[in-house]
C-alpha cells in the first residue's frame, strides 16, 4: 500500500514535470524567436516570454473553482489536455500572436496544476510523510526544468539553435501520457467527504492510506472513522468563518509573503533568461546553453536534498538556510557583473543561487498555501499561487527591458533581489510557523482559532 500511495502521489506530481518543462523550455527559444520576428525588447518580454505566466495567473486564481466543483482528479485530467494543446500549438505557431495564444493556454495549465496537484497530494498523504510526498511535486518541477534545458541544448547543439519549434513541441508527448495516467488515481477522500458527501467511498480510500501506519484492521477501522469525524467537524467549524474573517487573515499574510518573496528572489528571471544571462557574462551561445543545463542539474540535486530534509529539519530551518544562501549568491552576482568578473565566476554564483533556492523556497513554497481550513483549502491554494504568478509575470516582463536600459548589465537587478532576500530572512525568523509532522486538521487548530 505504501507503494500504491507513492504511485498515486508521483502520478499527480507529474503535473509538476509539465509545469517545469513548460517554464524552462522557452529559455532556449528566447533569442531565436526574437530574431526571427525582429521583436523589440518590450514586445518580446511582455507578449512572448511572459505570456505563459499571465495564463498562469488566471489558471491559479481560478483553479480552485473546478478543483472544488468537479474534483481534484477530473481537474488534473483537463490540465494535461491544456498542456498538450499548448505544446502542439506552440510548435506549429505561424506568427507572434499565435505563439502568444498557445503559450497562454499552457500557462492556464501551469496555474491550475499549481492549485490542484499540491492540494490533492496534501489531502491523501499521512501527516508524517506529507512533506515528503508533497515535495514530489516540486521535485518533478525541477526535473522538468532539467529536461527542458537538456533538450534545448541537444537540439541546439545537433540540429541548430534556430530549431525552437521542436524545443516547444516536445512537451506534447509527456502531456498526453500524463492525461492518461492521472485517470488511474482515486479521488481525494477529503473532497469526497466535504463536497460529494460520499463518506463510503472516502472511507475505502482512507482505509488504504491509513493502513500504512496501522496494520491492525479493527483498530484501523476506528481510526479512520475518527479521522472522518474530525474532517467533518473541522469543516463545520470552518464553514462558520468567512474566508477573510480575522482568524484567516494571518494565513493569508503568510501565503502572500512567501509567494512574494519567492519571486523577488529572481528565480524566474534566472530560469527564463539563463542563456542570455550567461552570454552577458561573456560566454558563447553554445556554452551558455550547456551552462543552463548545469542550472537544471544543480536544481535537481539540491531539490533531492530538500525532499530528504523537509520532514527531518522542518520547513522553517530550510527557509533559513535558503535565505542566507540567496543573500550571499545574489550579492556575489551583483558584484561580478559590476566589476566585470569572469564568466566562470558568474556560472558558479548562479549555480549557488539555484542550490539555495532548491533547498529553501523551492522545497517549502507550497506549505503555507495548504494551511487553510478544509472548507477553503483550494481557494487558499489558489490565492497563494495567484500571488506567486502575478509577481512572476511582472518580473519576467519587466527585467529584460530594464536590463536593456542598463546597457545589458544586470548588476542592479541582482542587487535588488539580494535586498529582498534580507527581508525574507526577517519574515522567516519572526513570522513563519513550523508545521513539521502536523496533520492538516491539527494544523488548522493551531493556526486558526475557531
Helices and strands as residue ranges (DSSP letters): H 2-36, H 41-44, I 45-49, H 51-69, H 72-92, H 96-124, G 127-129, H 130-158, H 164-169, H 171-181, G 182-184, H 189-194, H 199-210, H 217-239, H 246-263, H 267-280, H 285-313, H 315-339, H 343-359, H 361-364, G 368-370, G 374-376, H 377-405, H 411-430, H 440-447
